[in-house]
């Protein structure tokens, strides 16, 4: 097995140098801010992979359910792929943020009239809600043959009503991350469209405070550690 030796020993995730198989090295294209690009290797590929797999393109309508670390990347990527991108959220307060990220419209999922008006309108739904919730609430938004891909919630959830699936030939699927080849493709795509994650850059000695803020959902949308602060 060929290895690329950068230098020294590996001291874990915060080390300055590592030893790694060259087949698992990714190129961050010139022009992408390294700090903003770092979360692309997690939230970026997690959202890019299903959008690419289900062939998102101009002329399609895509709904991004949930505006958080995954959701904000989903909005940016779907918009860059040319789809009409709708942010679906429970919070009216997030509407302006979603528009700034690239959403063409915002659908408030707690508004029954608005939800009723969007039945059969979506080709694809990217569901980034991180906890158990009722998938049935969103299924009728899909067109015939539409698909909702689950990213955020892993494990048991509410009982699934198959009626909208049977009558609309709709599907529910899941997606995790992508492989090295697809991740590199995603990085080149993001460089072309100047897409990075929205981050807050912190120093190493701020990690405990950052962790406490994460528990309070007080971050938009990723913390990135400035490793140069260790010098």
C-alpha positions in Angstrom: 0.0 0.0 0.0 1.4 3.4 -1.0 1.5 6.0 1.7 2.1 9.7 1.7 4.2 10.7 4.7 3.8 14.4 5.5 6.1 14.5 8.6 6.3 13.5 12.2 3.8 11.5 14.2 0.0 11.6 14.2 -1.4 13.0 17.5 -5.1 12.7 16.6 -7.7 15.0 15.1 -5.9 18.2 16.1 -2.4 17.3 14.9 -0.4 19.5 12.5 0.7 16.5 10.4 -0.5 13.0 9.7 0.3 9.9 7.8 -2.4 8.9 5.3 -3.1 6.7 2.3 -2.9 8.9 -0.8 -6.2 7.6 -2.1 -8.0 9.3 0.8 -6.5 12.7 0.3 -8.8 15.4 -1.1 -7.9 18.6 -2.9 -9.4 21.8 -1.7 -9.6 23.9 -4.9 -7.8 27.3 -5.0 -10.3 30.0 -4.2 -12.3 28.3 -1.5 -11.8 29.7 1.9 -10.2 26.8 3.9 -12.3 27.5 7.0 -15.5 27.6 5.1 -14.6 24.6 3.1 -13.8 22.4 6.1 -17.5 21.6 6.8 -18.1 20.7 3.2 -16.4 17.4 4.0 -19.3 16.6 6.3 -22.5 18.8 5.7 -21.5 19.5 2.2 -21.2 16.0 0.9 -24.1 14.8 3.0 -26.4 17.1 1.1 -24.7 17.1 -2.3 -24.8 13.3 -2.6 -28.6 12.8 -2.6 -29.2 15.9 -4.7 -26.8 14.5 -7.3 -28.1 11.0 -7.0 -31.7 12.1 -7.7 -30.6 14.2 -10.6 -31.5 17.7 -9.4 -31.4 20.1 -12.3 -33.1 23.3 -13.7 -36.8 23.0 -14.1 -37.2 20.9 -10.9 -38.7 22.1 -7.6 -36.8 21.1 -4.5 -37.8 21.5 -0.9 -35.2 21.7 1.9 -36.8 20.7 5.2 -35.1 22.2 8.2 -32.7 25.2 8.3 -29.6 24.1 10.2 -26.1 22.8 9.4 -27.3 20.4 6.7 -30.3 22.5 5.6 -28.3 25.7 4.9 -26.0 23.6 2.7 -28.9 22.0 0.9 -30.3 25.4 0.0 -27.0 26.6 -1.4 -26.4 23.4 -3.4 -29.9 23.0 -4.8 -30.0 26.6 -5.9 -26.6 26.2 -7.6 -27.9 23.1 -9.4 -30.5 25.4 -11.0 -33.6 24.0 -9.2 -36.4 26.2 -7.8 -35.4 25.9 -4.1 -38.0 26.2 -1.3 -37.0 26.3 2.3 -39.5 24.4 4.4 -39.3 25.5 8.1 -41.5 25.8 11.2 -40.0 29.2 12.0 -41.1 32.5 10.3 -38.0 34.1 11.8 -35.8 32.0 9.5 -37.4 33.2 6.3 -35.1 36.1 5.5 -32.0 34.0 6.3 -33.2 31.3 3.9 -33.7 33.8 1.1 -30.2 35.2 1.6 -28.8 31.6 1.4 -30.4 31.2 -2.0 -34.0 30.0 -1.4 -36.5 31.2 -4.0 -39.4 30.8 -1.5 -40.1 29.8 2.1 -42.9 27.5 3.2 -43.9 27.6 6.8 -44.8 24.0 7.6 -47.0 25.0 10.6 -49.3 27.0 8.3 -52.0 24.5 7.1 -53.2 26.9 4.4 -49.7 27.4 3.0 -49.0 23.6 3.1 -52.3 22.8 1.4 -51.4 25.3 -1.4 -48.1 23.4 -2.1 -49.5 19.9 -2.4 -48.1 18.1 -5.5 -45.6 20.8 -6.2 -42.2 19.2 -5.3 -40.0 16.9 -7.4 -37.8 16.2 -4.4 -37.6 16.9 -0.7 -34.4 16.9 1.3 -35.3 16.3 4.9 -32.6 17.5 7.3 -34.7 17.5 10.5 -32.3 15.9 13.1 -34.8 14.2 15.4 -37.8 11.8 15.1 -40.8 13.5 13.5 -43.9 12.8 11.4 -42.8 12.2 7.8 -46.5 12.0 6.8 -46.7 15.8 7.2 -44.6 16.3 4.1 -45.5 13.5 1.7 -48.4 15.1 -0.1 -46.1 18.0 -1.1 -44.5 15.6 -3.6 -45.5 15.3 -7.2 -46.3 11.8 -8.6 -43.0 9.9 -8.6 -41.5 12.4 -6.2 -39.0 11.4 -3.5 -38.2 12.5 0.0 -34.7 11.7 1.2 -34.1 11.5 4.9 -30.7 12.8 6.1 -31.1 14.1 9.7 -33.2 11.6 11.6 -31.7 8.1 12.1 -33.8 5.5 13.9 -37.5 4.9 14.8 -40.0 7.5 13.9 -43.8 8.0 13.8 -46.0 5.5 12.1 -45.8 5.9 8.3 -49.0 6.4 6.4 -48.6 4.6 3.0 -51.6 6.2 1.4 -49.8 9.2 -0.2 -47.1 6.8 -1.3 -49.4 4.3 -3.0 -51.7 6.9 -4.7 -48.8 9.1 -5.8 -46.1 6.5 -6.4 -44.0 8.6 -4.1 -41.0 7.2 -2.3 -39.1 7.8 1.0 -35.4 7.1 0.8 -32.3 7.7 3.0 -28.8 8.9 2.4 -25.7 9.2 4.5 -22.5 10.6 2.9 -20.5 10.1 -0.3 -17.3 8.4 -1.2 -14.0 10.1 -1.9 -14.7 10.5 -5.7 -18.0 12.1 -5.1 -16.6 14.3 -2.3 -13.9 15.6 -4.6 -16.6 16.3 -7.3 -18.5 18.2 -4.6 -15.5 20.3 -3.8 -14.9 21.2 -7.4 -18.7 22.0 -7.8 -18.5 24.3 -4.7 -15.4 26.0 -6.0 -17.1 26.7 -9.4 -20.1 28.2 -7.6 -18.2 29.8 -4.7 -20.1 27.8 -2.1 -18.8 27.4 1.4 -20.5 26.7 4.7 -21.6 29.5 7.0 -19.2 29.2 9.9 -17.9 30.8 13.1 -14.1 30.6 13.4 -12.9 29.9 17.0 -9.6 29.3 18.7 -8.7 26.1 20.5 -9.3 27.6 24.0 -12.9 28.4 23.0 -13.9 24.8 22.4 -15.8 24.3 25.7 -17.8 27.5 25.2 -18.6 26.4 21.6 -19.8 23.0 22.8 -22.1 24.7 25.3 -23.5 26.9 22.6 -24.0 23.8 20.3 -26.2 22.3 23.1 -28.3 25.5 23.0 -28.5 25.5 19.2 -26.5 28.8 19.3 -24.4 28.5 16.1 -25.0 29.4 12.4 -24.1 26.9 11.3 -20.7 25.3 12.1 -17.9 26.1 14.4 -14.4 25.7 12.8 -11.3 25.6 14.9 -8.5 27.9 13.8 -5.5 25.6 14.1 -3.0 28.4 13.6 -3.9 29.6 17.1 -1.8 26.6 18.3 1.4 28.0 16.8 
